[in-house]
Amino acid sequence: MTRSLSFLTAASTALAFSFGAAAALAAEPSILTAPPPAPYKAVSSLVKLPDFIPGLGQLFVSPDTLPAGPFLGYDHDGKLVSTTYMIPLSMMKPDMNIKDLKAPAGMVDHVDMMYNAGHPGVAEPHVHIVLWNVPAALESRVAK
């Protein structure tokens, strides 16, 4: 378990540094407001989850990218606030490079990583890697 946690700490640090440079990337305008274009579908239409998940927002994903994503998270006003990757622990390897995760919004303000024991759609234990494109103070837009 310690090795996994140290890997996550190193990965989080790598993400924070790599996404500092990603801030200059341009957003894909068609995904900035919900619903995003095909092939994205509302997660709630694919698995038994609510339409709005507190802490993540209204999620959309391309079914072809499951289980990892990216999952696009929108606030109650339909504005993109984050991109979440749900990486199953079974897919994580010591030499895995996650610094090149795509951030469709272009700008990444900060990154959160957290363990999840599993839920509909990604039943096995996994790590949520959330690329926030809003400041931490605005995460409340998806809190409830």
C-alpha positions, 0 to 999 in steps of 0.5 A, a space after each residue: 500500500 505504501 508503494 501505491 501511495 508514494 506512486 500517487 504522490 509522485 504522479 500528483 506532483 508530475 501532473 501539477 508540473 506538467 499542467 502548468 505548461 498546459 495552461 497555454 492550450 486552447 479549449 475545445 469550444 464545443 465541449 465548454 457547455 453541456 451537453 458536449 457533442 457526440 460521442 459524449 453521452 451523459 453517464 446517467 444514461 449509461 449506468 445507474 448513477 444520478 444525473 448530477 454527482 455532488 463533487 463531480 457535477 453532471 458527467 459525460 463520457 465517450 462510451 469507447 473510453 470506459 472505464 478510464 474516461 475522460 469524464 467531462 464534469 459540468 456545473 448546474 449552469 452547464 459550464 465545464 469545470 473539470 475533467 476526471 479520469 477513473 483509472 482502475 488500480 489493476 491498470 496502474 503500473 509503477 512505470 505508468 506515465 499519466 502526465 499526458 492526460 488530455 484536458 479538453 478545457 485547455 486550462 488546468 488550475 489544479 489537480 486532485 487525486 483520490 481513491 474510490 472503492 468502486 461504483 456503477 460504471 467503474 466497479 473495481 477500486 480505482 483512482 479519480 484524477 480530477 483536472 480542475 479548470 476552475 480555481 479551488 474556490 469555485 469547486 463549490 459549483 459542483 458541491 451539491 
